Amino acid sequence: MRTTKTYILDNPSQFKVKLLQWAQQFDEIIWLDSNDYKQKYASYDAILAVDAFTSIQTDYYSCFDKLKEYQEQTKDWIFGYLSYDLKNDTENLVSKNFDRLDFPDLYFFQPKKIFFLKGNVLRIEYLRMVDDEIEEDQKLIDTFSTTIKVSDEDNPCGKIKISLRITKDVYRQKIEQMLQHIHRGDIYEANFCQEFFAENSCIAPLETYHHLNQISEPPFATFFRRNQQYLLSASPERYLKKEGNRIISQPIKGTAKRAKDIEKDRRLIKTLENDPKERSENVMIVDLVRNDLSRTALKGSVKVEELCKIYTFPQVHQMISTVVSNVEVNTSPVDVIRTTFPMGSMTGAPKISAMKIIEELEESKRGLYSGAVGYFTPENDFDFNVVIRSILYNEENQYISYTVGGAITAKSDPDKEYEECLLKAKAMREVLEGV
């Protein structure tokens, strides 16, 4: 079904830049880049999938059944995304909040051309109908420049002005309402998010992505294009991965700023590591993830491999846990996702109650934000990130959006939660406004 060729690269970093530029000719693009971040469960340093041969696009209604049928019939690599609003398929929930991005709830495609990079080894897999283009494409990719401009001149629409969907005072009021739910015992924790946006504006997507990626260098960076809809993501978080019969989840809960001074930076790590509020947030979500994984796991196989470990990124320190399980060999990969989605780090506990309260209090439909982007392999494995620290762009609507949030618990202080949101939003705002 696919023709495979392998090459040894002289300069993988330069090749990645050229490859993503070459990909801009296609209407369907998914680029996944680890930025060489050292992680235990990385399969590839980067993957590019382009040019849909087949695809599936649907709203949330029966979406997991439709995806399962598509994945089983295709029996090939498929790449795409799951929006947060697929929750409405698995539970009696709704999504009625404001939405100007208009992304489909679910989208996957079977690419004609895929590029896998690991170290200095490049593996190319083309569907046989286009395998006569391999050598020609390689020559064309070599002609592209390795210089990406990220100056204000790249934006033909001029200065971008970011607006807030809710003010700081309204944010405080909503957090107080959420705290009332917690004190009443409706929930223990919930992730509350707010949107920042720009209307009647445009960006150069590739240049914007490169700028965001240079600032953050995350392990789950994504450039996604579907016609005039774009996701430019600097995500640090894995949602879920399947390797054979092993499932890996790595929720993030707990954030601290970085410091330029080395000693001060170390103190910030220690403070985060020992912060009772941050640890309790993380442990609550770990318990939720364990419960979700147990729905498909072999008895006794759910284990916490790492609890509240601190990982450092250019912008922030993050507290990450790793939870693993084993499933039966014949377990459907889509069923593993269906029983764990949306991810606990972006919902709360108890999960369904938290999602209902989130819908009541948030002003914007989440859509692809706090969903997941990734792929299924022909062997029924998969790997998906969590869509956070991301810019979403609808070129046709001239609408730019990024959303940030944080976990609210009984110990939350509204002002500190607001400051954490601004910290998480810093890279996106810097890229868009140049501040």
C-alpha positions in Angstrom: 0.0 0.0 0.0 2.9 2.3 0.7 6.4 2.7 -0.8 9.0 3.3 1.9 12.5 4.9 1.5 15.1 5.8 4.1 17.7 8.5 3.9 20.6 9.7 6.2 20.4 13.5 6.7 23.5 15.7 7.1 21.6 18.4 9.0 18.2 17.3 10.4 17.5 20.7 11.9 17.8 22.5 8.6 15.9 19.7 6.8 12.9 20.2 9.2 12.6 23.9 8.4 12.8 23.2 4.6 10.3 20.3 4.9 7.6 22.3 6.7 8.0 25.2 4.1 7.6 22.7 1.3 4.4 21.3 2.9 2.6 24.7 2.7 1.4 23.9 -0.8 -1.1 21.3 0.6 -4.5 22.0 2.0 -4.1 19.2 4.7 -1.0 19.4 6.9 -0.1 17.9 10.3 3.4 18.6 11.6 4.4 17.1 15.0 7.7 18.1 16.4 9.3 17.0 19.7 12.0 19.8 19.5 14.5 17.1 20.5 13.1 17.2 24.0 14.4 14.1 25.9 11.3 12.0 26.8 11.0 8.4 27.6 8.1 7.6 25.3 9.1 9.4 22.1 8.8 7.4 19.0 9.9 10.1 16.5 11.6 13.5 16.6 9.2 14.8 14.1 6.5 13.7 11.7 4.9 15.4 8.7 1.7 14.1 7.0 0.3 15.9 4.0 -2.3 15.7 1.2 -5.5 13.8 2.1 -6.3 10.7 0.1 -9.3 9.9 2.3 -10.7 11.8 5.3 -13.5 11.9 7.9 -15.1 15.1 9.2 -18.1 15.1 11.5 -19.8 16.7 14.4 -19.9 15.1 17.8 -23.0 12.9 17.2 -21.8 9.2 17.1 -18.4 10.5 16.3 -16.4 7.8 18.1 -18.4 5.1 16.2 -17.7 6.8 12.9 -14.0 7.2 13.8 -13.7 3.6 14.8 -15.3 2.5 11.5 -12.9 4.8 9.5 -9.8 3.7 11.4 -10.7 0.0 11.0 -11.5 0.2 7.3 -8.5 2.4 6.4 -5.9 0.1 8.1 -3.3 2.8 7.4 -1.8 5.8 9.1 -4.4 8.4 9.8 -3.8 11.9 11.3 -6.2 14.4 12.8 -7.8 15.9 15.9 -10.5 15.3 18.5 -12.1 18.5 19.8 -13.1 18.9 23.4 -16.8 18.9 22.4 -16.7 15.2 21.7 -17.6 14.9 25.4 -21.2 15.3 24.1 -21.0 12.0 22.4 -19.9 10.0 25.5 -22.0 11.8 28.1 -25.3 13.7 28.3 -23.6 17.1 27.8 -23.9 20.1 25.5 -21.7 22.9 24.0 -23.6 26.1 23.5 -21.0 28.8 24.2 -19.8 31.4 21.6 -17.7 30.1 18.7 -16.1 32.1 15.8 -13.5 29.5 14.8 -16.0 27.0 13.3 -13.7 24.0 13.3 -15.4 20.6 12.8 -15.7 18.6 16.0 -13.6 15.7 14.6 -11.3 15.5 11.6 -8.9 12.8 10.4 -7.2 12.1 7.1 -5.2 9.4 5.4 -2.2 11.2 4.0 -0.6 10.4 0.6 2.8 11.4 1.9 4.4 10.9 5.4 7.9 11.9 6.6 9.3 10.4 9.9 12.5 11.8 11.4 14.5 10.2 14.2 18.0 11.4 14.8 19.6 11.8 11.4 17.4 9.1 9.8 14.5 10.2 7.5 11.9 7.6 6.5 9.4 8.4 3.8 6.2 6.6 3.2 4.2 7.4 0.1 1.0 5.8 -1.1 1.9 3.9 -4.3 -0.3 6.1 -6.4 2.2 9.0 -5.8 5.5 7.1 -5.1 6.9 8.2 -8.4 7.1 11.7 -6.8 9.5 10.8 -4.0 12.8 11.7 -5.7 11.3 14.9 -7.3 9.9 16.0 -3.9 13.3 15.4 -2.2 15.0 17.7 -4.8 12.4 20.4 -4.4 12.6 20.3 -0.6 16.4 20.9 -0.8 15.8 24.2 -2.7 14.0 25.8 0.2 15.8 28.3 2.5 16.5 27.6 6.2 15.8 31.2 7.1 12.3 31.9 8.6 11.5 35.6 9.1 9.4 36.3 12.2 9.4 40.1 12.1 6.3 42.4 12.1 6.7 42.8 8.4 5.5 39.2 7.9 2.0 40.2 8.9 0.2 41.9 6.0 -2.7 42.9 8.2 -0.7 45.1 10.4 -0.8 45.3 14.2 -2.9 42.7 16.0 -5.0 43.9 19.0 -5.8 41.2 21.5 -9.2 41.4 23.3 -10.4 39.6 26.4 -13.6 37.6 26.3 -14.0 38.3 30.0 -12.5 41.0 32.2 -10.4 40.3 35.3 -13.3 41.3 37.6 -15.6 38.9 35.7 -12.9 36.2 35.9 -12.8 36.7 39.7 -16.6 36.4 40.0 -16.6 33.1 38.0 -13.8 31.6 40.1 -15.8 32.5 43.2 -18.8 30.7 41.7 -16.6 27.7 41.0 -15.3 27.8 44.6 -18.9 27.7 45.9 -19.5 24.5 43.9 -16.3 23.1 45.5 -17.3 24.1 49.0 -20.8 22.5 48.4 -19.1 19.3 47.4 -20.3 19.3 43.8 -16.7 18.9 42.6 -13.2 18.7 44.0 -11.5 20.4 41.1 -12.3 21.9 37.7 -10.3 23.5 34.9 -11.6 27.0 34.1 -10.5 28.6 30.9 -10.8 32.1 29.3 -10.4 33.1 25.7 -8.2 35.9 24.2 -9.0 36.9 20.6 -8.5 39.2 17.7 -11.2 40.0 15.1 -10.8 41.2 11.5 -7.1 40.2 11.7 -4.8 37.9 10.0 -1.4 36.2 10.5 1.2 34.4 8.4 0.6 30.9 9.9 4.0 29.3 9.2 6.0 32.3 10.5 3.7 32.6 13.5 4.2 28.9 14.3 8.0 29.2 14.0 8.1 32.2 16.3 5.9 30.4 18.9 8.0 27.3 18.7 11.3 29.2 19.1 10.0 30.8 22.3 8.6 27.6 23.9 10.5 24.6 22.3 7.8 22.2 23.6 7.9 18.4 23.2 4.5 18.3 21.4 4.5 21.2 19.0 2.0 21.1 16.2 1.4 22.9 12.9 -2.1 21.9 11.6 -3.8 23.1 8.5 -7.2 22.1 7.1 -8.0 24.5 4.2 -8.3 27.9 5.9 -8.3 26.6 9.5 -5.0 26.5 11.4 -3.7 25.3 14.7 -0.3 26.5 15.8 0.5 24.7 19.1 3.4 24.8 21.6 1.9 22.1 23.8 4.1 20.5 26.5 1.6 17.8 27.3 0.9 14.3 26.1 -2.7 13.1 26.4 -2.5 9.4 25.6 -0.2 7.0 23.8 -0.6 3.3 22.8 2.4 1.1 22.2 1.3 -2.5 21.6 -0.9 -3.3 24.6 0.6 -0.6 26.8 -1.2 2.8 27.4 0.6 5.9 28.6 -1.0 9.0 30.0 1.0 12.1 31.2 -1.2 14.7 32.7 0.2 18.1 33.7 -1.0 20.0 36.7 1.2 22.5 38.4 3.0 25.5 36.8 5.8 27.8 37.9 7.6 30.7 36.1 11.2 30.5 35.1 14.0 32.8 36.4 17.1 33.8 34.6 19.3 33.5 37.7 20.2 29.8 38.1 19.9 29.6 41.9 16.6 31.4 41.9 15.3 29.1 39.1 16.3 26.1 41.3 14.4 27.6 44.2 11.3 28.0 42.0 11.6 24.3 41.1 11.8 23.3 44.8 8.9 25.6 45.7 6.7 24.0 43.0 7.8 20.5 44.0 6.7 21.1 47.6 3.6 23.3 47.0 0.7 21.5 48.6 -1.9 23.1 46.4 -0.1 22.2 43.2 0.6 18.6 44.4 -3.0 18.1 45.4 -4.2 19.3 42.0 -1.9 16.8 40.3 -2.8 13.9 42.6 -6.5 14.4 42.0 -6.1 14.3 38.3 -3.8 11.2 38.6 -6.7 9.5 40.5 -9.1 10.5 37.7 -6.7 9.2 35.0 -6.3 5.9 36.9 -10.0 5.5 37.0 -10.4 6.3 33.2 -7.7 3.8 32.2 -9.2 1.1 34.4 -12.2 1.0 32.1 -10.1 -0.8 29.4 -7.2 -2.0 31.4 -6.3 -5.6 32.3 -6.9 -6.1 36.0 -4.2 -4.8 38.2 -2.2 -3.2 35.4 -2.9 0.5 36.1 0.2 2.0 37.7 1.6 5.4 38.5 5.0 5.4 37.0 5.9 9.0 38.0 4.1 11.2 40.5 4.5 15.0 40.5 7.8 15.1 38.7 9.1 18.5 37.7 10.0 19.1 34.0 11.5 22.3 32.8 10.7 24.2 29.6 12.0 27.6 28.3 8.9 29.5 29.6 7.8 27.5 32.7 8.4 24.6 35.0 5.6 22.0 35.0 4.6 19.2 37.3 3.9 16.0 35.3 2.8 12.5 36.3 2.9 9.4 34.2 0.2 6.7 34.5 0.4 3.5 32.6 -1.9 0.4 32.0 -2.1 -2.7 29.8 -5.0 -3.6 27.6 -6.1 -6.8 25.8 -4.4 -7.2 22.4 -7.8 -7.0 20.5 -8.9 -3.8 22.4 -9.9 -1.1 19.9 -7.6 1.9 20.1 -10.7 4.2 19.6 -12.4 2.6 22.6 -9.3 3.4 24.7 -9.7 7.1 23.7 -13.5 7.1 24.0 -13.3 5.9 27.7 -10.7 8.5 28.7 -11.7 11.6 26.6 -11.6 14.5 27.4 -8.4 14.3 29.3 -8.6 14.8 33.1 -6.1 17.6 33.2 -8.5 19.8 31.2 -11.8 18.8 33.0 -11.7 18.1 36.7 -13.1 15.7 39.3 -15.7 14.3 39.4 -15.3 14.5 35.6 -18.9 14.8 34.4 -19.9 17.3 37.1 -16.8 19.4 36.4 -17.7 19.5 32.7 -21.2 20.7 33.4 -20.0 23.5 35.6 -17.3 24.4 33.1 -19.9 24.8 30.4 -22.1 27.0 32.6 -19.2 29.4 33.6 -17.0 29.6 30.5 -18.0 32.2 27.8 -16.4 30.5 24.8 -16.8 27.1 23.2 -13.5 25.3 23.6 -13.6 23.4 20.3 -10.1 22.2 19.4 -8.6 23.9 22.5 -8.2 21.2 25.2 -8.8 18.6 22.6 -6.1 16.4 21.1 -4.0 16.2 17.9 -2.2 13.0 16.8 -2.3 9.8 14.8 -3.2 6.2 14.6 -0.8 3.7 13.0 -1.6 0.7 10.8 -0.8 -1.5 13.9 -3.5 0.1 16.0 -1.1 2.2 18.1 -1.6 5.9 18.6 -0.1 9.1 20.1 -2.0 12.3 20.9 -1.1 15.6 22.6 -3.2 18.0 24.6 -4.1 21.2 22.7 -2.9 23.9 25.1 -0.5 26.9 24.7 -1.9 27.2 21.1 -3.1 29.8 18.6 -6.2 28.9 16.6 -6.9 30.8 13.4 -9.7 30.8 10.9 -8.4 32.7 7.9 -11.8 33.0 6.2 -13.4 34.5 9.3 -10.3 36.6 10.0 -10.5 35.4 13.6 -7.5 34.6 15.9 -7.9 33.0 19.3 -6.0 31.5 22.1 -7.4 30.2 25.4 -5.7 29.5 28.7 -6.9 28.1 32.0 -6.0 26.4 35.2 -7.2 24.0 37.8 -9.4 25.5 40.5 -9.4 23.7 43.9 -10.6 24.7 47.4 -7.2 26.3 48.0 -7.3 28.5 44.9 -6.9 32.3 45.1 -8.6 34.0 42.2 -5.9 36.6 41.8 -3.1 34.0 41.7 -5.1 31.9 39.3 -5.4 34.9 37.0 -1.7 35.6 37.2 -1.1 31.9 36.2 -3.3 32.3 33.2 -1.3 35.4 32.1 1.9 33.4 32.5 0.6 30.6 30.3 -0.6 33.2 27.7 2.7 35.0 27.6 4.2 33.2 24.6 1.1 33.5 22.5 0.6 37.2 23.2 4.3 37.9 22.6 4.0 36.2 19.2 0.8 38.0 18.1 1.4 41.4 19.6 5.1 41.6 19.6 5.3 42.5 23.3 
